[in-house]
Amino acid sequence: MLAGMEVEACLLLMTLCHSRRTFVRAFPAENQQCFLEGLLGGVEYFGGVSGRCAFDNLAAAVKKVFIGPEREENEEFKRFRVYNGFEPRYCTPGKDGAHEKGRVERRVELFRCAHLVPVPKLENWDELTSVILAGCKEEDLKPHPDDPNQTILEAFEKERLSLKFLPRHRYPCCKYDTAKADGHSRVRYETVFYSLPCEYGRRRVELRAYHDRIEFFDGIKLIRTWERSYQEREEKYDYRHYIPLLSKAPGATLNGKPYDFMPQILLRYRSELMDRLGRRETARSLARVLRLILDHSEDDVLEAVELALLCGTVDPEAVKNLVLQMQGGWTRMARPLDLSSRSSEVTDLEIEHHDLEQYDQLMEMYQ
């Protein structure tokens, strides 16, 4: 359960043959980026690379299976293994291959039952990764199955000497691709739409798809990084990408899909505008406030909107003035006057005291 939603996690598991030290990681899919990231996380966890590794015939590594041990490898996986310096051994397809990797065949189920039952309730994938990593460290402290007098971790300290050193630079576990944004300045990758700044509408951009994020580039310029979504037909918008268009179409703030993804304070501000001004003036006023983000920081604008609502106003000019005050520094209190030389005149002054009861009643309305 992640953030209150039930999701299916795919577990990648690696085990060293001598020590039985095990690495496990969960991913939202079984694509090649997840597979390579899991392998790289495993060798980093072990602190070295084995000379030879046994694999299933999964599509992320193998394009075609021939009779016997020969395989046509996936080009990206081939580059990955050559870079990290290990040789693969592919198991026999089907049930017969299960006996060739017995040390890992049932370990996924055993690990899940030991560390993921009952179903964990977490907020995100990072928390799940931390829970699973803690489970891996618990497994390290168990007795070695062939020598109960030592733990798995103690056996690994001897096996560590036979591991190869990791390359100095980490292999980029991503897919390089190009895509063309549509007329709404959205790029479709797999089945998900990601928004880009409006000036990239109908333009071709480059992208790098990692297991957890997608980076969009214009040449060497990073345009935007989005968290990768695995939800079918999801649309991910950043309302700031469309603000430059509001000078010509302010009505989009009411019925445009990107503006449903605004921060909560702006959604509340739009609701207050609707209650007080109606649809037409709401669109114009909200567009004026959003355009402030083009010249000022978003945090300052959001804070100014919140302050304006606390003061009981929705006037865009009030929001603008608050932004300018925050960026220019709040007005300091005037230094007190030195009236010591005119003390006699001051004592003769009569100060009229005003009744503040009406002011108190007014403030009670906003508490």
DRENDRENVO-723461 format. One record per residue (C-alpha): chain; x, y, z; residue number from 1. Coordinates in Angstrom, 2 decimals. Example, Ala and Ser with C-alpha at 12.3 -4.5 7.8 and 13.67 -1.06 7.14 Angstrom:
2
> A/12.30/-4.50/7.80/1
> A/13.67/-1.06/7.14/2
This chain:
367
> A/0.00/0.00/0.00/1
> A/1.66/3.22/-1.19/2
> A/-0.03/6.51/-0.24/3
> A/-3.25/4.62/0.45/4
> A/-3.31/2.85/-2.93/5
> A/-2.69/-0.82/-3.58/6
> A/0.12/-1.31/-6.10/7
> A/1.92/-4.35/-7.45/8
> A/5.68/-4.35/-6.96/9
> A/8.08/-6.45/-9.04/10
> A/10.96/-7.83/-6.99/11
> A/14.45/-8.20/-8.47/12
> A/16.68/-10.54/-6.47/13
> A/20.42/-11.27/-6.69/14
> A/22.33/-13.86/-4.64/15
> A/26.04/-14.57/-4.45/16
> A/26.70/-18.29/-4.81/17
> A/29.33/-18.79/-2.10/18
> A/28.17/-16.55/0.75/19
> A/24.44/-16.54/-0.16/20
> A/24.40/-12.79/0.48/21
> A/21.21/-11.45/-1.12/22
> A/20.11/-8.13/-2.58/23
> A/16.45/-7.36/-3.27/24
> A/14.77/-4.29/-4.71/25
> A/11.20/-3.49/-5.73/26
> A/10.18/-1.72/-8.94/27
> A/6.84/-0.66/-10.41/28
> A/7.49/-2.49/-13.71/29
> A/9.71/-5.09/-15.39/30
> A/11.09/-2.84/-18.12/31
> A/14.75/-2.64/-19.03/32
> A/15.45/0.53/-17.05/33
> A/14.18/-1.11/-13.85/34
> A/16.14/-4.27/-14.63/35
> A/19.44/-2.46/-15.19/36
> A/18.94/-0.17/-12.20/37
> A/18.31/-3.22/-10.04/38
> A/21.44/-4.99/-11.28/39
> A/23.53/-1.88/-10.73/40
> A/22.06/-1.41/-7.25/41
> A/22.99/-5.02/-6.47/42
> A/26.66/-4.77/-7.46/43
> A/26.89/-1.48/-5.56/44
> A/25.38/-3.17/-2.51/45
> A/27.94/-5.98/-2.74/46
> A/30.75/-3.52/-3.46/47
> A/31.97/-5.43/-6.50/48
> A/31.04/-7.39/-9.62/49
> A/31.02/-11.16/-10.03/50
> A/32.90/-12.51/-13.01/51
> A/29.92/-14.58/-14.17/52
> A/26.18/-14.18/-13.56/53
> A/23.29/-16.56/-14.25/54
> A/20.09/-15.05/-15.71/55
> A/16.64/-16.02/-16.79/56
> A/15.82/-15.44/-20.45/57
> A/13.93/-12.22/-19.79/58
> A/13.25/-9.79/-22.63/59
> A/15.26/-7.02/-20.94/60
> A/18.40/-9.09/-21.57/61
> A/17.65/-11.53/-24.40/62
> A/16.13/-10.83/-27.81/63
> A/16.20/-14.40/-29.17/64
> A/16.79/-17.85/-27.65/65
> A/18.64/-20.43/-29.74/66
> A/19.01/-24.15/-29.12/67
> A/21.75/-24.62/-26.56/68
> A/23.49/-21.86/-24.59/69
> A/23.65/-19.31/-27.43/70
> A/21.51/-16.16/-27.12/71
> A/20.98/-12.99/-29.12/72
> A/21.34/-10.34/-26.44/73
> A/19.56/-7.05/-26.13/74
> A/22.01/-4.37/-27.29/75
> A/21.51/-2.12/-24.26/76
> A/22.03/-5.01/-21.84/77
> A/25.13/-6.08/-23.78/78
> A/26.61/-2.59/-23.40/79
> A/25.73/-2.64/-19.69/80
> A/27.44/-5.97/-18.94/81
> A/30.54/-5.16/-21.00/82
> A/30.87/-1.82/-19.19/83
> A/30.58/-3.48/-15.78/84
> A/32.79/-6.43/-16.72/85
> A/30.81/-9.66/-16.22/86
> A/29.86/-12.59/-18.43/87
> A/26.27/-13.89/-18.50/88
> A/25.15/-17.51/-18.35/89
> A/21.57/-17.98/-19.48/90
> A/19.54/-20.78/-17.97/91
> A/17.57/-23.34/-19.94/92
> A/14.10/-22.01/-20.81/93
> A/11.15/-23.42/-18.91/94
> A/11.02/-25.49/-15.72/95
> A/14.32/-27.21/-16.46/96
> A/16.10/-23.89/-15.99/97
> A/14.74/-23.55/-12.47/98
> A/17.16/-26.23/-11.27/99
> A/20.11/-24.27/-12.65/100
> A/19.59/-21.34/-10.28/101
> A/18.16/-22.99/-7.21/102
> A/19.74/-20.47/-4.84/103
> A/17.39/-17.74/-6.10/104
> A/14.39/-19.65/-7.45/105
> A/12.31/-19.67/-4.24/106
> A/14.15/-16.87/-2.47/107
> A/11.80/-14.17/-3.78/108
> A/8.84/-15.90/-2.15/109
> A/10.77/-16.57/1.06/110
> A/11.96/-12.96/1.27/111
> A/8.47/-11.62/0.65/112
> A/6.94/-13.82/3.35/113
> A/9.67/-12.88/5.84/114
> A/9.77/-9.11/5.31/115
> A/6.69/-7.98/3.34/116
> A/3.93/-9.81/5.19/117
> A/1.59/-8.34/6.28/118
> A/1.37/-5.92/3.38/119
> A/3.37/-2.81/4.35/120
> A/1.57/0.55/4.36/121
> A/4.01/3.21/3.17/122
> A/4.02/6.62/1.49/123
> A/6.25/6.09/-1.56/124
> A/8.71/3.81/-3.34/125
> A/11.68/5.24/-1.44/126
> A/10.19/4.04/1.84/127
> A/9.57/0.61/0.33/128
> A/13.19/0.48/-0.83/129
> A/14.34/1.30/2.71/130
> A/12.15/-1.45/4.20/131
> A/13.48/-4.03/1.74/132
> A/17.09/-2.94/2.29/133
> A/16.61/-3.38/6.05/134
> A/15.34/-6.90/5.28/135
> A/18.49/-7.61/3.24/136
> A/20.64/-6.61/6.21/137
> A/18.62/-8.89/8.48/138
> A/19.32/-11.76/6.08/139
> A/23.06/-10.97/6.32/140
> A/23.02/-11.87/10.03/141
> A/21.50/-15.33/9.56/142
> A/23.70/-18.46/9.81/143
> A/25.26/-19.66/6.58/144
> A/23.28/-22.71/5.30/145
> A/26.46/-24.78/4.71/146
> A/28.40/-23.55/7.76/147
> A/26.18/-22.55/10.73/148
> A/29.25/-21.46/12.69/149
> A/29.48/-18.27/10.62/150
> A/26.93/-15.75/9.39/151
> A/26.22/-14.96/5.77/152
> A/27.96/-11.60/6.18/153
> A/31.08/-13.28/7.60/154
> A/31.18/-15.65/4.65/155
> A/30.81/-12.70/2.31/156
> A/33.93/-11.02/3.73/157
> A/35.94/-13.91/2.25/158
> A/34.03/-13.85/-1.02/159
> A/34.52/-10.10/-1.35/160
> A/38.17/-10.68/-2.34/161
> A/37.11/-12.42/-5.56/162
> A/34.81/-9.61/-6.74/163
> A/35.93/-7.19/-9.45/164
> A/36.12/-3.48/-8.78/165
> A/33.22/-1.29/-9.92/166
> A/33.85/1.16/-12.77/167
> A/34.64/4.71/-11.66/168
> A/31.59/6.19/-13.36/169
> A/28.08/4.85/-12.90/170
> A/26.40/3.43/-16.00/171
> A/23.36/5.55/-17.05/172
> A/20.43/3.13/-16.77/173
> A/18.13/5.00/-19.13/174
> A/16.62/4.85/-22.61/175
> A/17.51/7.62/-25.05/176
> A/14.72/8.66/-27.39/177
> A/13.17/11.59/-29.26/178
> A/9.54/12.69/-29.33/179
> A/7.41/15.48/-30.76/180
> A/5.18/17.59/-28.54/181
> A/1.57/17.94/-29.66/182
> A/-0.41/21.15/-30.10/183
> A/-1.06/21.27/-26.35/184
> A/2.68/21.15/-25.64/185
> A/2.50/17.60/-24.31/186
> A/4.86/14.72/-25.03/187
> A/3.47/11.21/-24.98/188
> A/5.81/8.53/-23.68/189
> A/4.36/5.03/-23.61/190
> A/0.76/5.83/-22.63/191
> A/1.36/8.87/-20.41/192
> A/1.31/12.57/-21.40/193
> A/3.84/15.00/-19.88/194
> A/3.53/18.75/-20.32/195
> A/6.36/21.04/-21.43/196
> A/6.59/24.86/-21.60/197
> A/4.20/26.18/-24.25/198
> A/7.01/27.34/-26.56/199
> A/7.82/23.66/-27.23/200
> A/4.42/22.93/-28.75/201
> A/4.76/20.89/-31.98/202
> A/8.54/20.77/-31.56/203
> A/10.76/17.70/-31.34/204
> A/12.67/17.17/-28.09/205
> A/15.08/14.58/-26.75/206
> A/14.34/12.52/-23.66/207
> A/16.01/10.15/-21.25/208
> A/13.71/7.64/-19.58/209
> A/14.97/6.29/-16.24/210
> A/13.09/3.84/-14.03/211
> A/11.81/6.67/-11.79/212
> A/11.92/9.83/-13.91/213
> A/11.94/11.21/-17.46/214
> A/14.21/14.09/-18.45/215
> A/13.38/16.25/-21.49/216
> A/16.14/18.10/-23.35/217
> A/16.43/20.76/-26.03/218
> A/19.93/19.93/-27.21/219
> A/22.01/20.03/-24.02/220
> A/19.46/22.21/-22.19/221
> A/17.35/20.38/-19.61/222
> A/13.76/21.50/-20.14/223
> A/11.94/19.59/-17.43/224
> A/12.25/16.48/-15.27/225
> A/9.05/14.57/-14.57/226
> A/8.50/11.69/-12.18/227
> A/7.84/8.68/-14.39/228
> A/4.29/7.41/-14.28/229
> A/3.24/3.81/-14.89/230
> A/-0.48/4.56/-14.71/231
> A/-2.29/3.98/-17.99/232
> A/-3.36/7.15/-19.87/233
> A/-2.36/9.51/-17.08/234
> A/-1.83/13.20/-17.91/235
> A/0.78/15.14/-15.95/236
> A/0.60/18.95/-16.15/237
> A/2.57/21.88/-14.79/238
> A/0.28/24.93/-14.87/239
> A/3.32/27.23/-15.10/240
> A/4.03/25.90/-18.60/241
> A/0.89/27.65/-19.92/242
> A/0.96/30.99/-18.07/243
> A/2.42/32.95/-21.06/244
> A/-0.78/32.12/-22.99/245
> A/-3.09/33.75/-20.43/246
> A/-2.64/37.24/-21.88/247
> A/-4.68/36.05/-24.89/248
> A/-6.93/33.47/-23.23/249
> A/-7.54/34.28/-19.52/250
> A/-10.65/32.08/-19.56/251
> A/-8.40/29.01/-19.61/252
> A/-7.85/29.46/-15.87/253
> A/-11.44/28.26/-15.32/254
> A/-11.77/25.33/-17.71/255
> A/-8.19/24.50/-18.72/256
> A/-7.04/21.11/-17.46/257
> A/-3.53/22.30/-16.42/258
> A/-5.04/24.75/-13.94/259
> A/-6.69/21.94/-11.99/260
> A/-3.13/21.00/-10.96/261
> A/-2.37/24.35/-9.30/262
> A/-1.25/24.46/-5.64/263
> A/-4.06/24.33/-3.10/264
> A/-3.74/28.02/-2.17/265
> A/-4.38/29.05/-5.79/266
> A/-7.35/26.70/-6.06/267
> A/-8.73/28.28/-2.89/268
> A/-8.07/31.77/-4.32/269
> A/-9.96/30.85/-7.50/270
> A/-12.88/29.60/-5.44/271
> A/-12.97/32.86/-3.45/272
> A/-12.90/34.87/-6.68/273
> A/-15.83/32.87/-8.05/274
> A/-17.87/33.49/-4.92/275
> A/-17.29/37.26/-5.05/276
> A/-16.82/38.28/-8.69/277
> A/-18.36/35.70/-11.03/278
> A/-16.75/33.74/-13.85/279
> A/-15.63/36.51/-16.20/280
> A/-13.89/38.67/-13.60/281
> A/-12.50/35.57/-11.88/282
> A/-10.71/34.53/-15.08/283
> A/-9.20/37.98/-15.58/284
> A/-8.17/38.42/-11.94/285
> A/-6.63/34.96/-11.63/286
> A/-4.76/35.42/-14.92/287
> A/-3.26/38.69/-13.61/288
> A/-2.06/36.95/-10.45/289
> A/-0.62/33.96/-12.31/290
> A/1.29/36.20/-14.71/291
> A/3.17/37.56/-11.70/292
> A/5.01/34.21/-11.66/293
> A/6.65/35.15/-14.96/294
> A/8.54/38.01/-13.26/295
> A/8.68/36.88/-9.63/296
> A/9.32/33.64/-7.77/297
> A/6.40/31.25/-7.41/298
> A/6.93/30.98/-3.64/299
> A/6.57/34.75/-3.21/300
> A/3.39/34.83/-5.27/301
> A/1.83/31.93/-3.36/302
> A/2.71/33.56/-0.04/303
> A/1.25/36.88/-1.21/304
> A/-2.00/35.15/-2.24/305
> A/-2.24/33.54/1.19/306
> A/-1.60/36.85/2.95/307
> A/-4.24/38.57/0.80/308
> A/-6.83/35.93/1.71/309
> A/-5.96/36.33/5.39/310
> A/-6.56/40.06/5.03/311
> A/-9.94/39.37/3.46/312
> A/-9.19/40.62/-0.07/313
> A/-8.98/38.98/-3.49/314
> A/-7.88/42.11/-5.36/315
> A/-5.02/41.22/-7.79/316
> A/-3.44/44.61/-7.12/317
> A/-3.24/43.77/-3.42/318
> A/-1.47/40.50/-4.27/319
> A/0.95/42.36/-6.55/320
> A/1.74/44.94/-3.86/321
> A/2.43/42.20/-1.33/322
> A/4.82/40.49/-3.75/323
> A/6.69/43.75/-4.34/324
> A/6.93/44.39/-0.61/325
> A/8.34/40.93/0.04/326
> A/10.93/41.23/-2.68/327
> A/11.88/44.79/-1.77/328
> A/11.99/44.12/1.96/329
> A/9.30/45.00/4.46/330
> A/9.16/48.69/5.47/331
> A/11.07/49.22/8.68/332
> A/9.66/51.06/11.66/333
> A/10.72/54.73/11.86/334
> A/13.32/55.56/14.45/335
> A/11.80/57.20/17.57/336
> A/12.13/60.96/17.86/337
> A/14.31/62.45/20.57/338
> A/12.00/64.90/22.42/339
> A/14.14/65.35/25.53/340
> A/14.78/69.01/24.68/341
> A/11.03/69.72/24.41/342
> A/9.79/67.84/27.46/343
> A/7.76/70.81/28.76/344
> A/5.82/71.08/25.52/345
> A/5.16/67.35/25.41/346
> A/3.67/67.23/28.90/347
> A/1.14/69.90/27.94/348
> A/-0.24/67.81/25.06/349
> A/-3.67/66.27/25.50/350
> A/-4.14/62.93/23.71/351
> A/-7.69/61.89/22.84/352
> A/-8.44/58.24/23.59/353
> A/-10.58/56.46/20.98/354
> A/-13.07/53.68/21.56/355
> A/-11.72/50.50/19.86/356
> A/-14.81/48.38/20.44/357
> A/-15.88/48.62/16.78/358
> A/-12.41/47.54/15.64/359
> A/-12.56/44.55/17.97/360
> A/-15.93/43.56/16.53/361
> A/-14.52/43.81/13.01/362
> A/-11.54/41.57/13.84/363
> A/-13.81/38.93/15.37/364
> A/-15.38/38.45/11.93/365
> A/-12.05/37.19/10.51/366
> A/-11.04/34.91/13.38/367
